[in-house]
Amino acid sequence: MIQKPTIDVVIPAFNEQESIVSVLKDMPMDWVREVVVVNNNSR
């Protein structure tokens, strides 16, 4: 059986609380294995 390719996603974020949800919703989740959001000293 051939496995579908998957990816891991790293998202750098700085004060992105307003847009992070739409970024996550726009990802092709059938391809994404793991999502890591890196907070860069947001306020």
PDBQT receptor file of N, H, CA, C and O in Angstrom, charges set to zero:
ATOM      1  N   MET A   1       0.841  -1.195   0.000  1.00  0.00    +0.000 N 
ATOM      2  CA  MET A   1       0.000   0.000   0.000  1.00  0.00    +0.000 C 
ATOM      3  C   MET A   1       0.881   1.251   0.000  1.00  0.00    +0.000 C 
ATOM      4  O   MET A   1       1.843   1.347   0.762  1.00  0.00    +0.000 OA
ATOM      5  N   ILE A   2       0.544   2.182  -0.846  1.00  0.00    +0.000 N 
ATOM      6  H   ILE A   2      -0.237   2.104  -1.465  1.00  0.00    +0.000 HD
ATOM      7  CA  ILE A   2       1.302   3.435  -0.932  1.00  0.00    +0.000 C 
ATOM      8  C   ILE A   2       0.753   4.419   0.098  1.00  0.00    +0.000 C 
ATOM      9  O   ILE A   2      -0.451   4.665   0.167  1.00  0.00    +0.000 OA
ATOM     10  N   GLN A   3       1.668   4.976   0.897  1.00  0.00    +0.000 N 
ATOM     11  H   GLN A   3       2.646   4.776   0.841  1.00  0.00    +0.000 HD
ATOM     12  CA  GLN A   3       1.255   5.955   1.888  1.00  0.00    +0.000 C 
ATOM     13  C   GLN A   3       1.207   7.346   1.274  1.00  0.00    +0.000 C 
ATOM     14  O   GLN A   3       2.038   7.707   0.441  1.00  0.00    +0.000 OA
ATOM     15  N   LYS A   4       0.226   8.109   1.699  1.00  0.00    +0.000 N 
ATOM     16  H   LYS A   4      -0.450   7.816   2.375  1.00  0.00    +0.000 HD
ATOM     17  CA  LYS A   4       0.097   9.494   1.257  1.00  0.00    +0.000 C 
ATOM     18  C   LYS A   4       1.210  10.307   1.917  1.00  0.00    +0.000 C 
ATOM     19  O   LYS A   4       1.473  10.126   3.106  1.00  0.00    +0.000 OA
ATOM     20  N   PRO A   5       1.864  11.193   1.178  1.00  0.00    +0.000 N 
ATOM     21  CA  PRO A   5       2.912  12.015   1.791  1.00  0.00    +0.000 C 
ATOM     22  C   PRO A   5       2.316  12.958   2.837  1.00  0.00    +0.000 C 
ATOM     23  O   PRO A   5       1.207  13.466   2.678  1.00  0.00    +0.000 OA
ATOM     24  N   THR A   6       3.066  13.174   3.893  1.00  0.00    +0.000 N 
ATOM     25  H   THR A   6       3.968  12.761   4.023  1.00  0.00    +0.000 HD
ATOM     26  CA  THR A   6       2.645  14.116   4.927  1.00  0.00    +0.000 C 
ATOM     27  C   THR A   6       3.762  15.112   5.193  1.00  0.00    +0.000 C 
ATOM     28  O   THR A   6       4.928  14.864   4.885  1.00  0.00    +0.000 OA
ATOM     29  N   ILE A   7       3.383  16.233   5.767  1.00  0.00    +0.000 N 
ATOM     30  H   ILE A   7       2.436  16.435   6.018  1.00  0.00    +0.000 HD
ATOM     31  CA  ILE A   7       4.357  17.261   6.095  1.00  0.00    +0.000 C 
ATOM     32  C   ILE A   7       4.163  17.703   7.540  1.00  0.00    +0.000 C 
ATOM     33  O   ILE A   7       3.080  17.558   8.106  1.00  0.00    +0.000 OA
ATOM     34  N   ASP A   8       5.214  18.237   8.121  1.00  0.00    +0.000 N 
ATOM     35  H   ASP A   8       6.094  18.354   7.661  1.00  0.00    +0.000 HD
ATOM     36  CA  ASP A   8       5.153  18.913   9.408  1.00  0.00    +0.000 C 
ATOM     37  C   ASP A   8       5.265  20.404   9.109  1.00  0.00    +0.000 C 
ATOM     38  O   ASP A   8       6.038  20.811   8.242  1.00  0.00    +0.000 OA
ATOM     39  N   VAL A   9       4.494  21.213   9.825  1.00  0.00    +0.000 N 
ATOM     40  H   VAL A   9       3.865  20.882  10.528  1.00  0.00    +0.000 HD
ATOM     41  CA  VAL A   9       4.438  22.649   9.557  1.00  0.00    +0.000 C 
ATOM     42  C   VAL A   9       4.899  23.404  10.796  1.00  0.00    +0.000 C 
ATOM     43  O   VAL A   9       4.444  23.129  11.906  1.00  0.00    +0.000 OA
ATOM     44  N   VAL A  10       5.806  24.358  10.595  1.00  0.00    +0.000 N 
ATOM     45  H   VAL A  10       6.175  24.580   9.693  1.00  0.00    +0.000 HD
ATOM     46  CA  VAL A  10       6.243  25.253  11.668  1.00  0.00    +0.000 C 
ATOM     47  C   VAL A  10       5.810  26.660  11.276  1.00  0.00    +0.000 C 
ATOM     48  O   VAL A  10       6.164  27.150  10.204  1.00  0.00    +0.000 OA
ATOM     49  N   ILE A  11       5.042  27.307  12.152  1.00  0.00    +0.000 N 
ATOM     50  H   ILE A  11       4.755  26.909  13.023  1.00  0.00    +0.000 HD
ATOM     51  CA  ILE A  11       4.531  28.647  11.871  1.00  0.00    +0.000 C 
ATOM     52  C   ILE A  11       5.130  29.619  12.877  1.00  0.00    +0.000 C 
ATOM     53  O   ILE A  11       4.814  29.545  14.064  1.00  0.00    +0.000 OA
ATOM     54  N   PRO A  12       5.992  30.533  12.423  1.00  0.00    +0.000 N 
ATOM     55  CA  PRO A  12       6.480  31.576  13.324  1.00  0.00    +0.000 C 
ATOM     56  C   PRO A  12       5.360  32.598  13.531  1.00  0.00    +0.000 C 
ATOM     57  O   PRO A  12       4.691  32.995  12.577  1.00  0.00    +0.000 OA
ATOM     58  N   ALA A  13       5.164  33.016  14.762  1.00  0.00    +0.000 N 
ATOM     59  H   ALA A  13       5.708  32.694  15.537  1.00  0.00    +0.000 HD
ATOM     60  CA  ALA A  13       4.047  33.926  15.044  1.00  0.00    +0.000 C 
ATOM     61  C   ALA A  13       4.499  35.053  15.968  1.00  0.00    +0.000 C 
ATOM     62  O   ALA A  13       5.169  34.819  16.974  1.00  0.00    +0.000 OA
ATOM     63  N   PHE A  14       4.126  36.259  15.615  1.00  0.00    +0.000 N 
ATOM     64  H   PHE A  14       3.582  36.449  14.797  1.00  0.00    +0.000 HD
ATOM     65  CA  PHE A  14       4.353  37.425  16.464  1.00  0.00    +0.000 C 
ATOM     66  C   PHE A  14       3.078  38.256  16.428  1.00  0.00    +0.000 C 
ATOM     67  O   PHE A  14       2.768  38.888  15.418  1.00  0.00    +0.000 OA
ATOM     68  N   ASN A  15       2.345  38.251  17.528  1.00  0.00    +0.000 N 
ATOM     69  H   ASN A  15       2.597  37.737  18.348  1.00  0.00    +0.000 HD
ATOM     70  CA  ASN A  15       1.077  38.969  17.638  1.00  0.00    +0.000 C 
ATOM     71  C   ASN A  15       0.112  38.559  16.525  1.00  0.00    +0.000 C 
ATOM     72  O   ASN A  15      -0.485  39.419  15.877  1.00  0.00    +0.000 OA
ATOM     73  N   GLU A  16      -0.040  37.277  16.303  1.00  0.00    +0.000 N 
ATOM     74  H   GLU A  16       0.445  36.579  16.830  1.00  0.00    +0.000 HD
ATOM     75  CA  GLU A  16      -0.890  36.759  15.234  1.00  0.00    +0.000 C 
ATOM     76  C   GLU A  16      -2.207  36.180  15.750  1.00  0.00    +0.000 C 
ATOM     77  O   GLU A  16      -2.837  35.380  15.059  1.00  0.00    +0.000 OA
ATOM     78  N   GLN A  17      -2.626  36.566  16.939  1.00  0.00    +0.000 N 
ATOM     79  H   GLN A  17      -2.114  37.216  17.500  1.00  0.00    +0.000 HD
ATOM     80  CA  GLN A  17      -3.838  35.991  17.527  1.00  0.00    +0.000 C 
ATOM     81  C   GLN A  17      -5.074  36.222  16.666  1.00  0.00    +0.000 C 
ATOM     82  O   GLN A  17      -6.026  35.445  16.746  1.00  0.00    +0.000 OA
ATOM     83  N   GLU A  18      -5.083  37.253  15.858  1.00  0.00    +0.000 N 
ATOM     84  H   GLU A  18      -4.310  37.884  15.793  1.00  0.00    +0.000 HD
ATOM     85  CA  GLU A  18      -6.242  37.541  15.010  1.00  0.00    +0.000 C 
ATOM     86  C   GLU A  18      -6.276  36.671  13.750  1.00  0.00    +0.000 C 
ATOM     87  O   GLU A  18      -7.353  36.403  13.217  1.00  0.00    +0.000 OA
ATOM     88  N   SER A  19      -5.116  36.230  13.270  1.00  0.00    +0.000 N 
ATOM     89  H   SER A  19      -4.241  36.448  13.702  1.00  0.00    +0.000 HD
ATOM     90  CA  SER A  19      -5.094  35.537  11.985  1.00  0.00    +0.000 C 
ATOM     91  C   SER A  19      -4.686  34.064  12.052  1.00  0.00    +0.000 C 
ATOM     92  O   SER A  19      -4.796  33.361  11.047  1.00  0.00    +0.000 OA
ATOM     93  N   ILE A  20      -4.227  33.584  13.185  1.00  0.00    +0.000 N 
ATOM     94  H   ILE A  20      -4.138  34.154  14.001  1.00  0.00    +0.000 HD
ATOM     95  CA  ILE A  20      -3.716  32.216  13.245  1.00  0.00    +0.000 C 
ATOM     96  C   ILE A  20      -4.804  31.181  12.953  1.00  0.00    +0.000 C 
ATOM     97  O   ILE A  20      -4.517  30.141  12.360  1.00  0.00    +0.000 OA
ATOM     98  N   VAL A  21      -6.021  31.445  13.350  1.00  0.00    +0.000 N 
ATOM     99  H   VAL A  21      -6.254  32.290  13.831  1.00  0.00    +0.000 HD
ATOM    100  CA  VAL A  21      -7.112  30.495  13.095  1.00  0.00    +0.000 C 
ATOM    101  C   VAL A  21      -7.337  30.331  11.598  1.00  0.00    +0.000 C 
ATOM    102  O   VAL A  21      -7.488  29.207  11.119  1.00  0.00    +0.000 OA
ATOM    103  N   SER A  22      -7.360  31.422  10.859  1.00  0.00    +0.000 N 
ATOM    104  H   SER A  22      -7.237  32.335  11.249  1.00  0.00    +0.000 HD
ATOM    105  CA  SER A  22      -7.581  31.306   9.419  1.00  0.00    +0.000 C 
ATOM    106  C   SER A  22      -6.400  30.620   8.730  1.00  0.00    +0.000 C 
ATOM    107  O   SER A  22      -6.593  29.901   7.750  1.00  0.00    +0.000 OA
ATOM    108  N   VAL A  23      -5.201  30.830   9.224  1.00  0.00    +0.000 N 
ATOM    109  H   VAL A  23      -5.044  31.414  10.021  1.00  0.00    +0.000 HD
ATOM    110  CA  VAL A  23      -4.031  30.143   8.662  1.00  0.00    +0.000 C 
ATOM    111  C   VAL A  23      -4.181  28.641   8.858  1.00  0.00    +0.000 C 
ATOM    112  O   VAL A  23      -3.949  27.868   7.928  1.00  0.00    +0.000 OA
ATOM    113  N   LEU A  24      -4.564  28.224  10.053  1.00  0.00    +0.000 N 
ATOM    114  H   LEU A  24      -4.752  28.852  10.808  1.00  0.00    +0.000 HD
ATOM    115  CA  LEU A  24      -4.733  26.795  10.339  1.00  0.00    +0.000 C 
ATOM    116  C   LEU A  24      -5.872  26.187   9.525  1.00  0.00    +0.000 C 
ATOM    117  O   LEU A  24      -5.758  25.058   9.050  1.00  0.00    +0.000 OA
ATOM    118  N   LYS A  25      -6.961  26.921   9.361  1.00  0.00    +0.000 N 
ATOM    119  H   LYS A  25      -7.054  27.839   9.747  1.00  0.00    +0.000 HD
ATOM    120  CA  LYS A  25      -8.099  26.413   8.590  1.00  0.00    +0.000 C 
ATOM    121  C   LYS A  25      -7.765  26.258   7.107  1.00  0.00    +0.000 C 
ATOM    122  O   LYS A  25      -8.331  25.397   6.433  1.00  0.00    +0.000 OA
ATOM    123  N   ASP A  26      -6.857  27.077   6.600  1.00  0.00    +0.000 N 
ATOM    124  H   ASP A  26      -6.397  27.776   7.148  1.00  0.00    +0.000 HD
ATOM    125  CA  ASP A  26      -6.496  27.033   5.178  1.00  0.00    +0.000 C 
ATOM    126  C   ASP A  26      -5.495  25.934   4.841  1.00  0.00    +0.000 C 
ATOM    127  O   ASP A  26      -5.226  25.685   3.666  1.00  0.00    +0.000 OA
ATOM    128  N   MET A  27      -4.947  25.280   5.846  1.00  0.00    +0.000 N 
ATOM    129  H   MET A  27      -5.166  25.482   6.800  1.00  0.00    +0.000 HD
ATOM    130  CA  MET A  27      -3.978  24.209   5.592  1.00  0.00    +0.000 C 
ATOM    131  C   MET A  27      -4.673  22.941   5.124  1.00  0.00    +0.000 C 
ATOM    132  O   MET A  27      -5.758  22.613   5.602  1.00  0.00    +0.000 OA
ATOM    133  N   PRO A  28      -4.059  22.233   4.199  1.00  0.00    +0.000 N 
ATOM    134  CA  PRO A  28      -4.631  20.956   3.755  1.00  0.00    +0.000 C 
ATOM    135  C   PRO A  28      -4.381  19.876   4.815  1.00  0.00    +0.000 C 
ATOM    136  O   PRO A  28      -3.370  19.176   4.765  1.00  0.00    +0.000 OA
ATOM    137  N   MET A  29      -5.289  19.749   5.756  1.00  0.00    +0.000 N 
ATOM    138  H   MET A  29      -6.110  20.318   5.797  1.00  0.00    +0.000 HD
ATOM    139  CA  MET A  29      -5.069  18.899   6.921  1.00  0.00    +0.000 C 
ATOM    140  C   MET A  29      -4.882  17.425   6.578  1.00  0.00    +0.000 C 
ATOM    141  O   MET A  29      -4.348  16.677   7.397  1.00  0.00    +0.000 OA
ATOM    142  N   ASP A  30      -5.297  16.989   5.412  1.00  0.00    +0.000 N 
ATOM    143  H   ASP A  30      -5.731  17.597   4.746  1.00  0.00    +0.000 HD
ATOM    144  CA  ASP A  30      -5.050  15.596   5.048  1.00  0.00    +0.000 C 
ATOM    145  C   ASP A  30      -3.578  15.369   4.702  1.00  0.00    +0.000 C 
ATOM    146  O   ASP A  30      -3.139  14.223   4.609  1.00  0.00    +0.000 OA
ATOM    147  N   TRP A  31      -2.817  16.435   4.510  1.00  0.00    +0.000 N 
ATOM    148  H   TRP A  31      -3.173  17.366   4.585  1.00  0.00    +0.000 HD
ATOM    149  CA  TRP A  31      -1.382  16.331   4.260  1.00  0.00    +0.000 C 
ATOM    150  C   TRP A  31      -0.552  16.619   5.504  1.00  0.00    +0.000 C 
ATOM    151  O   TRP A  31       0.601  16.196   5.590  1.00  0.00    +0.000 OA
ATOM    152  N   VAL A  32      -1.124  17.332   6.464  1.00  0.00    +0.000 N 
ATOM    153  H   VAL A  32      -2.061  17.676   6.394  1.00  0.00    +0.000 HD
ATOM    154  CA  VAL A  32      -0.364  17.814   7.611  1.00  0.00    +0.000 C 
ATOM    155  C   VAL A  32      -0.353  16.766   8.720  1.00  0.00    +0.000 C 
ATOM    156  O   VAL A  32      -1.403  16.301   9.163  1.00  0.00    +0.000 OA
ATOM    157  N   ARG A  33       0.846  16.406   9.157  1.00  0.00    +0.000 N 
ATOM    158  H   ARG A  33       1.698  16.785   8.797  1.00  0.00    +0.000 HD
ATOM    159  CA  ARG A  33       1.003  15.441  10.243  1.00  0.00    +0.000 C 
ATOM    160  C   ARG A  33       1.073  16.156  11.586  1.00  0.00    +0.000 C 
ATOM    161  O   ARG A  33       0.492  15.696  12.569  1.00  0.00    +0.000 OA
ATOM    162  N   GLU A  34       1.789  17.292  11.629  1.00  0.00    +0.000 N 
ATOM    163  H   GLU A  34       2.261  17.666  10.830  1.00  0.00    +0.000 HD
ATOM    164  CA  GLU A  34       1.981  18.020  12.883  1.00  0.00    +0.000 C 
ATOM    165  C   GLU A  34       2.110  19.503  12.591  1.00  0.00    +0.000 C 
ATOM    166  O   GLU A  34       2.694  19.896  11.581  1.00  0.00    +0.000 OA
ATOM    167  N   VAL A  35       1.558  20.334  13.485  1.00  0.00    +0.000 N 
ATOM    168  H   VAL A  35       1.084  20.014  14.305  1.00  0.00    +0.000 HD
ATOM    169  CA  VAL A  35       1.677  21.787  13.377  1.00  0.00    +0.000 C 
ATOM    170  C   VAL A  35       2.320  22.296  14.660  1.00  0.00    +0.000 C 
ATOM    171  O   VAL A  35       1.879  21.971  15.762  1.00  0.00    +0.000 OA
ATOM    172  N   VAL A  36       3.372  23.101  14.501  1.00  0.00    +0.000 N 
ATOM    173  H   VAL A  36       3.730  23.365  13.606  1.00  0.00    +0.000 HD
ATOM    174  CA  VAL A  36       4.041  23.736  15.637  1.00  0.00    +0.000 C 
ATOM    175  C   VAL A  36       3.972  25.234  15.405  1.00  0.00    +0.000 C 
ATOM    176  O   VAL A  36       4.458  25.736  14.391  1.00  0.00    +0.000 OA
ATOM    177  N   VAL A  37       3.368  25.948  16.344  1.00  0.00    +0.000 N 
ATOM    178  H   VAL A  37       2.973  25.541  17.168  1.00  0.00    +0.000 HD
ATOM    179  CA  VAL A  37       3.319  27.413  16.283  1.00  0.00    +0.000 C 
ATOM    180  C   VAL A  37       4.341  27.940  17.276  1.00  0.00    +0.000 C 
ATOM    181  O   VAL A  37       4.272  27.649  18.470  1.00  0.00    +0.000 OA
ATOM    182  N   VAL A  38       5.293  28.720  16.768  1.00  0.00    +0.000 N 
ATOM    183  H   VAL A  38       5.349  28.956  15.798  1.00  0.00    +0.000 HD
ATOM    184  CA  VAL A  38       6.363  29.266  17.591  1.00  0.00    +0.000 C 
ATOM    185  C   VAL A  38       6.046  30.716  17.894  1.00  0.00    +0.000 C 
ATOM    186  O   VAL A  38       5.995  31.557  16.996  1.00  0.00    +0.000 OA
ATOM    187  N   ASN A  39       5.832  31.003  19.182  1.00  0.00    +0.000 N 
ATOM    188  H   ASN A  39       5.873  30.320  19.912  1.00  0.00    +0.000 HD
ATOM    189  CA  ASN A  39       5.524  32.352  19.629  1.00  0.00    +0.000 C 
ATOM    190  C   ASN A  39       6.836  33.123  19.778  1.00  0.00    +0.000 C 
ATOM    191  O   ASN A  39       7.762  32.666  20.448  1.00  0.00    +0.000 OA
ATOM    192  N   ASN A  40       6.905  34.289  19.149  1.00  0.00    +0.000 N 
ATOM    193  H   ASN A  40       6.152  34.661  18.605  1.00  0.00    +0.000 HD
ATOM    194  CA  ASN A  40       8.107  35.112  19.200  1.00  0.00    +0.000 C 
ATOM    195  C   ASN A  40       7.874  36.353  20.045  1.00  0.00    +0.000 C 
ATOM    196  O   ASN A  40       7.875  37.471  19.530  1.00  0.00    +0.000 OA
ATOM    197  N   ASN A  41       7.671  36.153  21.361  1.00  0.00    +0.000 N 
ATOM    198  H   ASN A  41       7.671  35.244  21.779  1.00  0.00    +0.000 HD
ATOM    199  CA  ASN A  41       7.475  37.246  22.319  1.00  0.00    +0.000 C 
ATOM    200  C   ASN A  41       6.283  38.139  22.001  1.00  0.00    +0.000 C 
ATOM    201  O   ASN A  41       6.376  39.365  22.072  1.00  0.00    +0.000 OA
ATOM    202  N   SER A  42       5.157  37.510  21.648  1.00  0.00    +0.000 N 
ATOM    203  H   SER A  42       5.081  36.515  21.591  1.00  0.00    +0.000 HD
ATOM    204  CA  SER A  42       3.937  38.279  21.383  1.00  0.00    +0.000 C 
ATOM    205  C   SER A  42       3.484  39.002  22.630  1.00  0.00    +0.000 C 
ATOM    206  O   SER A  42       3.818  38.617  23.750  1.00  0.00    +0.000 OA
ATOM    207  N   ARG A  43       2.725  40.046  22.418  1.00  0.00    +0.000 N 
ATOM    208  H   ARG A  43       2.454  40.358  21.508  1.00  0.00    +0.000 HD
ATOM    209  CA  ARG A  43       2.188  40.829  23.549  1.00  0.00    +0.000 C 
ATOM    210  C   ARG A  43       0.724  40.574  23.702  1.00  0.00    +0.000 C 
ATOM    211  O   ARG A  43       0.089  41.137  24.594  1.00  0.00    +0.000 OA
TER     212      ARG A  43
